[in-house]
Each structure stands twice: as structure tokens, then as C-alpha cells.
């Protein structure tokens, strides 16, 4: 939609192919239906949050910054607000207002919208001449592929853009999930299914080396772990086929080990005559107590006054570093974004045009670029769509 609007504003005659019954189907579920439009940050901060080929976006972002995106939607009648972490949302908290404003703009610019799916590029004697859809053929001097990746396939992200790219001779990096829930070994997570931690700290280890840390919310599930903090962490875990990953959850991040040990001593003194399993109510959520006690390997019926210093140390260690061994990500269809896609070395970063087939452009998630949570992936969509639209229109 951004590419079509920008191209039309630059004077091009534009037709948009959309196989869904309505525009913006995937956009409407972003940010839990609130639509985290962008992140109010500068260029360097934006690039730091795009771990996969971020530098490729230098030109695109420079020409369509987060401030530009905010002004764009304000001008379309969608006032925006900035929340924690510089995340930008519509004031209404309604993603439908965003997609609706884009659709209204498309209609005002007289962009032709066809309910059709692009099946192949029309190429004759090495010259791009349009697109073949399921229902019709569409002649065009220039084509922008902005079909998304393969995450959330029910929204239309079914990998069609990769097929079109390969037809033009492009290399496609194997798509996989990023910002995706994680599967865990053992029974711990399944036993805690449904438990949400609101103020926990998370550390990620790759082959024993810490590679990432975060603070926030997470959720235990029947398969492993999910939630905002876990999704962000997953973007750093890219080599499951050859490296081992472990999470450590700090259940008491506000207390260092010394302060937590004093807290334990106070609690254990207070509950000196209680069974160990009954002494943790003030420390842990009730659902976590049983599995936590099992991990300490302390008899749940042992009296608190009989706990040794070594046993207390074991409790302390687990409170600060509850281990979760990760076996891999959930399927890519469950990911928020797709990592992988059209190799950026084969795309001109100043125009988004293919280096292999003149007149062919790429924008958004179909490219081998992905970012962390916080509005950075939608910002990537806006700025690459904007650049592709302008470039295609002016030729």
C-alpha cells in the first residue's frame, strides 16, 4: 500500500494486486490489533535494531524516517502517540484505522485495486512486461514485489514473492521464523503452561556464551516459552542446526544476590517450622512453586529450619538463573516476521530495484531483512515501500 501510494503521488498509473478480501489483513493484527506503526528513533538507533542486513536500509530510512512516517499518518487523519520504548501507535489503538486510512488514500489517488494473486512475472526477451495473475494478465513497465514473507500465511504471506524473485534469477535465502516462540526440552515449561511472568529478566546463552539480555514479560506454554521478551530474544538465536541455546530466567531481577540472600534468610526465619514447599508463597507465583521445588532437589517436606547453607544457595541460584534448554523455534508460520528472503546484494539499496532484471523492485519482508520488536519491522515496510514506489514511478 505504501509503495502504491508513493508511486501514484509521483505521477505513475498504478494497479495493486491483493488476493485477500480486504487490504491490510496482516497490518490489522500487528501490535495485538493496535498497530505499532514505527519506533520514534534516529537512523543509527533504527539500524541497531535491524540485526539482519540493517545497513542495506540506510538509503531507504534516510528518505522515509520514523518522523516522516508519523507525519504521513497524521496527514491521513490518524493521530499517533509514543509509548514506552519509543513505540508509536495510533491514538485510537486501532490497527483498522491505519489500514482504512491507507485504503482511503489509495482510492483518492485512483489506484486500481484488483482482487487477484500474482502467479508469475511476464518476461519477454529479458524484458519485464508485467504480471500474470490467477484471473488476468496485467501489463506494466515496472513491478514492485511487496508480498511479505511466510509468517502468518492465513493473512496472505505464503511466499509467493520468493517464486517471482527466483523467476527473475534472484537468490532467496531460506526463510525461517524470527520473533517466534521457542520450544524447550523437558517438562518444566509444560508444567507451567499459562503462567505469565511480568517483571522478569532473561539471558540468552549460545554455546555457553551470553549473547543477549532483556527485561519484561514472558509466558510459559505447552511447548516452551513465548511472550514479548522471548520473541525479541529469538531474533538473536539463528543457528539451531549447529549451536546450542539456553535461557536463564532471573525471577528476582530487582535484587542482587546479596540482597536476595538476606530476603531468603528473613523468609526462612519467618517460616522456620514450615515445610520447605510452604515457605515460598511470598517469593514465587503459586503455579511455579511445585516445579521450582523439584528443580532444587530438596525434599518438599523438609522443615525450613533444617535447610543447609548449600540448599539455600541452590534456591538462590535458581531464583536468579532458572534454566530453560531451547531445542528450536516454533514453525515459521507462527513467527511475527520472516528472516530470510531475496538476497539484498542483488537489490540496489538506493532504489530497491533488482540488479538482475530492470523494472523489478522489492519492498518489505520479502527481502532478507528483519528487525526486533518495537515498530522496526513496520518502519522497514514503510521506508522500503516508499523508496520502491518513488523509484518505480520516476524510472
Buried (B, 14 or more C-beta within 10 A) or exposed (E): BBBBBBBBBBEBEBBBBBBEEEBBBBBBBBBEEBBBBBBBBEEEEBBEBBBBBBEBBBBBBEBBBBEBBBEBBEEBEBEBEBEEEBBBBBEBEBBBBBBBBBBEBBEEBEBEBBBBBBBBBBBEEEEBBBBBBEEEEBEBBBBBBBBBBBBBEEBBBBBBBBBBBEBBEBEBBEBBBBBBBBBBEEEBBBBBEEBBBEEBBBBBBBEEEEBBEBEBBBBBBEBBBBBBBBBBBBBBBBEBEEBEBBBBBBBBBEBEEEEBBEBBEEBBEEBEEBBBBEBBEEBBBEBBBBBBBBBBEBEBEBBBEEBEEEBBEBBBBBBBBBBBBBBBBBBBBBBBBBBBBBBBEBBBBEBBBBBEBEBBBBBBBBBBBBBBBBBBBBBBBBBBBBBBBBBBBEE
